[in-house]
Every structure is written in C-alpha cells, then in structure tokens.
Amino acid sequence: MTTFIKIFLALLFTCTLSFLMVAWFMPKLQYSLSFTVNKPPDQVYYALIDSSALKNWMSSLKYYEISGEVGKIQTKIKLTFDENGEEVSVHEEILAVEPNRYFRFSIDNEVLSGFGEFRLEPKDSATLVTYKNDTQGKNLFWRSMLAIFRTTIEEKNQTDFEKLKVYIEKK
C-alpha cells in the first residue's frame, strides 16, 4: 500500500509541477484577430464605442457601468459577465484614442491584467478591424489557466467579433 501512495504522490507532484511550468513557458496571453466589416471606419468605430450596443455582440454580458465620456481617454468601464451562473467583472480604462482609427484600453480583474486594442483600416468601402490582446494572469495558477484555455478564449472573441460584424452590417 505504501508503494501505491508513493507513486500517487509522485504523479500528483509531477502533474502539479507540469501545470505550473506552463506559466513559466507561456507567461502572457497574446494574440491578434482580424475581420473585415462591409462598412466605413466611422460606422465601425461608433459601434465599438457605443455602450448601448455591447449586449448585441458581447457574449454573456450581463450589465456594464461607465464612468466618464464614452470614447474618451480615462473613461472607465466595468463589464460584468454571466459565466456559467457566476458573475465575473472586468474593469477597462481607455488609454489612447484616435477616432475612427484606433483605441487602446487596459484590462483588469482579480485574475488577470493587461491591454487590448482595436485598429481600424479603410479597405475600399469596408474596414479591416484588428484586435490585439496582451494579458497575463496575476499569479502562476492563472497564467497557467490562461495558457491552457487560450484557444477557448480566442474562439469566444472570434465568435463575438462575428456577431459584431453582423450587427454593424445590418445597421
């Protein structure tokens, strides 16, 4: 029986160490997603910063709170999502804005922090939208979790951006 316990503990230690090593090799969650919207940049930009439209394209958004003027530097936004029956809040602050072309914002909650940005490039009568994410977990556990769920996170963002594209193009 003691051999079984030793093997079990060795496996448990190895699995735990492997899990935490993921955070060492992949400390940040960085990715970029692009999509084209068949509308000019000013309409795309307005849809991105229009807080009343967020629920039309952000999956599981329950509610939001805004402090400041939408589309302006230092505006703070608290987004609260329903993730499998649990409320998860994300705090964002607009850091840089170039209307109809670009905006960058900080992302922060109890498990992660970082930055996101949208770039809008005219492309004939359409707009190429590029979103960049650069976040990391606030400790080894959350860094590992973000690395493990990277594909799921990217796919959720891609789905939301497809909904955003449809929403904008219907307007």
C-alpha contacts under 8 A as a table, 3 or more apart, distances in Angstrom:
res1	aa1	res2	aa2	distance
1	M	4	F	5.20
1	M	5	I	6.51
2	T	5	I	5.02
2	T	6	K	6.14
3	T	6	K	5.07
3	T	7	I	6.16
4	F	7	I	5.16
4	F	8	F	6.02
5	I	8	F	4.97
5	I	9	L	6.02
6	K	9	L	5.17
6	K	10	A	6.05
7	I	10	A	5.06
7	I	11	L	6.13
8	F	11	L	5.16
8	F	12	L	6.09
9	L	12	L	4.94
9	L	13	F	6.01
10	A	13	F	5.11
10	A	14	T	6.09
11	L	14	T	5.02
11	L	15	C	6.06
12	L	15	C	5.19
12	L	16	T	6.10
13	F	16	T	5.15
13	F	17	L	6.02
14	T	17	L	5.12
14	T	18	S	6.00
15	C	18	S	5.04
15	C	19	F	6.09
16	T	19	F	5.09
16	T	20	L	6.29
17	L	20	L	5.20
17	L	21	M	6.04
18	S	21	M	5.01
18	S	22	V	6.56
19	F	22	V	5.53
19	F	23	A	7.55
19	F	144	S	6.45
20	L	23	A	5.51
20	L	24	W	7.01
20	L	140	L	6.18
20	L	141	F	6.54
20	L	144	S	6.13
21	M	24	W	4.92
21	M	25	F	6.46
21	M	144	S	7.70
22	V	25	F	5.35
22	V	26	M	5.87
22	V	27	P	7.77
22	V	143	R	7.78
22	V	144	S	5.30
22	V	147	A	7.03
22	V	148	I	7.96
23	A	26	M	5.12
23	A	27	P	4.89
23	A	140	L	5.66
23	A	141	F	7.42
23	A	143	R	4.97
23	A	144	S	4.44
23	A	147	A	7.12
24	W	27	P	5.70
24	W	140	L	7.83
26	M	29	L	7.42
26	M	143	R	7.53
26	M	144	S	7.59
26	M	147	A	6.30
27	P	136	Q	6.36
27	P	137	G	7.67
27	P	143	R	5.75
27	P	144	S	7.61
27	P	147	A	7.68
28	K	134	D	6.80
28	K	135	T	5.72
28	K	136	Q	4.50
28	K	137	G	7.39
28	K	143	R	6.95
28	K	147	A	7.58
29	L	133	N	7.20
29	L	134	D	5.76
29	L	135	T	5.16
29	L	136	Q	5.68
29	L	146	L	6.57
29	L	147	A	6.49
29	L	150	R	7.00
30	Q	132	K	7.40
30	Q	133	N	5.33
30	Q	134	D	4.51
30	Q	135	T	6.49
31	Y	132	K	5.88
31	Y	133	N	5.40
31	Y	134	D	6.93
31	Y	154	E	7.77
32	S	130	T	6.83
32	S	131	Y	5.55
32	S	132	K	4.37
32	S	133	N	6.29
33	L	130	T	5.69
33	L	131	Y	5.24
33	L	132	K	6.60
33	L	158	Q	7.16
34	S	128	L	6.93
34	S	129	V	5.47
34	S	130	T	4.28
34	S	131	Y	6.27
35	F	128	L	5.89
35	F	129	V	5.39
35	F	130	T	6.68
35	F	161	F	7.70
36	T	126	A	6.77
36	T	127	T	5.57
36	T	128	L	4.46
36	T	129	V	5.96
36	T	165	K	7.70
37	V	40	P	7.92
37	V	44	V	7.50
37	V	126	A	5.65
37	V	127	T	5.25
37	V	128	L	6.50
37	V	129	V	7.36
37	V	165	K	5.62
37	V	168	I	7.53
37	V	169	E	6.91
38	N	125	S	6.71
38	N	126	A	4.30
38	N	127	T	6.43
38	N	169	E	6.24
39	K	43	Q	6.41
39	K	44	V	6.68
39	K	125	S	6.43
39	K	126	A	4.78
39	K	127	T	6.19
39	K	168	I	7.43
39	K	169	E	6.49
40	P	43	Q	5.73
40	P	44	V	6.56
40	P	122	P	6.77
40	P	125	S	5.98
40	P	126	A	5.22
40	P	127	T	5.64
41	P	44	V	5.02
41	P	45	Y	5.90
41	P	100	N	5.41
41	P	101	R	7.04
41	P	120	L	6.20
41	P	121	E	6.97
41	P	122	P	6.17
41	P	126	A	7.37
41	P	127	T	5.48
42	D	45	Y	5.11
42	D	46	Y	6.13
42	D	99	P	7.82
42	D	100	N	4.90
43	Q	46	Y	5.18
43	Q	47	A	6.26
43	Q	168	I	7.48
44	V	47	A	5.19
44	V	48	L	6.29
44	V	100	N	7.60
44	V	120	L	7.98
44	V	127	T	7.46
44	V	168	I	6.66
45	Y	48	L	5.12
45	Y	49	I	6.37
45	Y	99	P	7.16
45	Y	100	N	5.12
45	Y	101	R	7.40
45	Y	120	L	7.61
46	Y	49	I	5.32
46	Y	50	D	5.77
46	Y	100	N	7.74
47	A	50	D	5.13
47	A	53	A	6.77
47	A	168	I	6.65
48	L	51	S	7.85
48	L	54	L	7.81
49	I	70	V	6.57
49	I	71	G	5.89
50	D	53	A	5.53
50	D	54	L	6.99
50	D	70	V	7.49
51	S	54	L	5.38
51	S	70	V	7.58
52	S	55	K	7.28
53	A	56	N	5.41
53	A	57	W	7.39
54	L	57	W	5.77
54	L	58	M	5.75
54	L	61	L	7.78
55	K	58	M	5.39
55	K	59	S	7.31
55	K	61	L	6.00
55	K	62	K	7.82
56	N	163	K	7.42
56	N	164	L	7.29
56	N	167	Y	6.99
57	W	160	D	5.41
57	W	161	F	7.09
57	W	163	K	5.01
57	W	164	L	4.97
57	W	167	Y	7.27
58	M	61	L	5.76
58	M	160	D	5.53
58	M	163	K	7.94
58	M	164	L	7.97
59	S	156	K	7.92
59	S	160	D	6.27
60	S	81	F	5.31
60	S	82	D	5.30
60	S	83	E	6.74
61	L	64	Y	7.83
61	L	79	L	7.08
61	L	80	T	6.05
61	L	81	F	4.36
61	L	82	D	6.41
62	K	79	L	7.85
62	K	80	T	5.63
62	K	81	F	5.00
62	K	82	D	5.93
63	Y	79	L	6.29
63	Y	80	T	5.43
63	Y	81	F	7.10
64	Y	77	I	6.91
64	Y	78	K	5.45
64	Y	79	L	4.53
64	Y	80	T	5.96
65	E	77	I	5.66
65	E	78	K	5.10
65	E	79	L	6.72
66	I	69	E	7.94
66	I	70	V	7.70
66	I	75	T	7.21
66	I	76	K	5.76
66	I	77	I	4.57
66	I	78	K	6.51
67	S	75	T	5.80
67	S	76	K	5.04
67	S	77	I	6.37
68	G	72	K	7.60
68	G	74	Q	7.17
68	G	75	T	4.50
68	G	76	K	6.36
69	E	72	K	5.64
69	E	75	T	5.84
70	V	75	T	6.39
71	G	75	T	7.27
71	G	94	I	7.53
71	G	97	V	7.17
71	G	99	P	7.98
72	K	75	T	5.81
72	K	94	I	6.77
72	K	97	V	6.79
73	I	93	E	7.71
73	I	94	I	4.98
73	I	95	L	5.32
73	I	96	A	5.82
73	I	97	V	6.53
74	Q	93	E	5.76
74	Q	94	I	5.18
74	Q	95	L	6.09
75	T	93	E	5.59
75	T	94	I	5.44
76	K	91	H	7.18
76	K	92	E	5.71
76	K	93	E	4.40
76	K	94	I	6.61
77	I	91	H	5.84
77	I	92	E	5.10
77	I	93	E	6.23
78	K	89	S	6.63
78	K	90	V	5.72
78	K	91	H	4.55
78	K	92	E	6.28
79	L	89	S	5.52
79	L	90	V	5.21
79	L	91	H	6.41
79	L	92	E	7.87
80	T	87	E	6.37
80	T	88	V	5.55
80	T	89	S	4.22
80	T	90	V	6.40
81	F	86	E	7.99
81	F	87	E	5.58
81	F	88	V	5.18
81	F	89	S	6.22
82	D	85	G	5.68
82	D	86	E	5.52
82	D	87	E	4.83
82	D	88	V	6.42
83	E	86	E	5.16
83	E	87	E	6.20
83	E	88	V	6.64
89	S	109	N	6.57
90	V	107	I	6.71
90	V	108	D	5.79
90	V	109	N	5.09
91	H	106	S	7.83
91	H	107	I	5.83
91	H	108	D	5.14
91	H	109	N	6.11
92	E	105	F	6.18
92	E	106	S	5.18
92	E	107	I	4.77
92	E	108	D	6.42
93	E	105	F	5.26
93	E	106	S	5.22
93	E	107	I	7.16
94	I	97	V	7.48
94	I	103	F	7.29
94	I	104	R	6.08
94	I	105	F	4.32
94	I	106	S	6.64
95	L	103	F	7.47
95	L	104	R	5.50
95	L	105	F	5.04
95	L	106	S	6.86
96	A	102	Y	7.79
96	A	103	F	5.36
96	A	104	R	5.12
96	A	105	F	7.00
97	V	102	Y	5.78
97	V	103	F	4.35
97	V	104	R	6.65
98	E	101	R	5.52
98	E	102	Y	4.98
98	E	103	F	6.18
99	P	102	Y	6.38
99	P	103	F	7.64
100	N	120	L	6.73
101	R	119	R	5.70
101	R	120	L	4.66
101	R	121	E	6.59
102	Y	117	E	7.29
102	Y	118	F	5.56
102	Y	119	R	4.52
102	Y	120	L	6.07
103	F	117	E	5.63
103	F	118	F	5.53
103	F	119	R	6.86
104	R	115	F	7.14
104	R	116	G	5.81
104	R	117	E	4.16
104	R	118	F	6.54
105	F	115	F	5.67
105	F	116	G	5.44
105	F	117	E	6.19
106	S	113	S	7.49
106	S	114	G	5.78
106	S	115	F	4.40
106	S	116	G	6.38
107	I	112	L	7.73
107	I	113	S	5.30
107	I	114	G	5.11
107	I	115	F	5.35
107	I	116	G	6.95
107	I	135	T	7.66
108	D	111	V	7.86
108	D	112	L	5.81
108	D	113	S	4.25
108	D	114	G	6.54
109	N	112	L	5.61
109	N	113	S	6.45
110	E	138	K	7.66
111	V	137	G	5.63
111	V	138	K	5.41
111	V	139	N	7.68
111	V	142	W	6.23
112	L	135	T	6.66
112	L	136	Q	5.49
112	L	137	G	4.21
112	L	138	K	5.12
112	L	142	W	7.29
113	S	135	T	5.47
113	S	136	Q	5.78
113	S	137	G	6.59
113	S	138	K	6.88
114	G	133	N	7.88
114	G	134	D	5.59
114	G	135	T	4.00
114	G	136	Q	6.28
115	F	133	N	6.14
115	F	134	D	5.23
115	F	135	T	6.03
116	G	131	Y	7.13
116	G	132	K	5.58
116	G	133	N	4.64
116	G	134	D	6.24
116	G	135	T	8.00
117	E	131	Y	5.62
117	E	132	K	5.32
117	E	133	N	6.83
118	F	129	V	6.78
118	F	130	T	5.65
118	F	131	Y	4.61
118	F	132	K	6.66
119	R	128	L	7.99
119	R	129	V	5.73
119	R	130	T	5.16
119	R	131	Y	6.56
120	L	127	T	6.24
120	L	128	L	5.72
120	L	129	V	4.78
120	L	130	T	6.62
121	E	127	T	5.48
121	E	128	L	5.05
121	E	129	V	6.59
122	P	125	S	7.19
122	P	126	A	6.08
122	P	127	T	4.62
122	P	128	L	6.32
123	K	126	A	5.03
123	K	127	T	5.24
123	K	128	L	6.28
124	D	127	T	7.73
136	Q	142	W	7.85
136	Q	143	R	5.92
136	Q	146	L	7.41
137	G	140	L	7.07
137	G	141	F	7.58
137	G	142	W	4.52
137	G	143	R	4.17
137	G	144	S	7.75
137	G	145	M	7.95
137	G	146	L	6.76
138	K	142	W	6.27
138	K	143	R	6.89
139	N	142	W	5.50
139	N	143	R	6.11
140	L	143	R	5.06
140	L	144	S	6.11
141	F	144	S	5.27
141	F	145	M	6.26
142	W	145	M	4.83
142	W	146	L	6.05
143	R	146	L	5.25
143	R	147	A	6.25
144	S	147	A	5.12
144	S	148	I	6.12
145	M	148	I	5.11
145	M	149	F	6.06
146	L	149	F	5.18
146	L	150	R	5.66
147	A	150	R	5.10
148	I	151	T	7.79
149	F	152	T	5.27
149	F	153	I	6.20
150	R	153	I	5.18
150	R	154	E	6.18
151	T	154	E	5.15
151	T	155	E	6.02
152	T	155	E	5.11
152	T	156	K	6.15
153	I	156	K	5.19
153	I	157	N	6.32
154	E	157	N	5.11
154	E	158	Q	6.10
155	E	158	Q	4.94
155	E	159	T	6.13
156	K	159	T	5.11
156	K	160	D	6.22
157	N	160	D	5.02
157	N	161	F	6.11
158	Q	161	F	5.06
158	Q	162	E	6.20
159	T	162	E	5.09
159	T	163	K	6.38
160	D	163	K	5.05
160	D	164	L	6.17
161	F	164	L	4.76
161	F	165	K	6.10
162	E	165	K	5.08
162	E	166	V	6.35
163	K	166	V	5.17
163	K	167	Y	6.08
164	L	167	Y	5.01
164	L	168	I	6.14
165	K	168	I	5.29
165	K	169	E	6.08
166	V	169	E	5.20
166	V	170	K	6.13
167	Y	170	K	5.39
167	Y	171	K	6.71
168	I	171	K	5.40
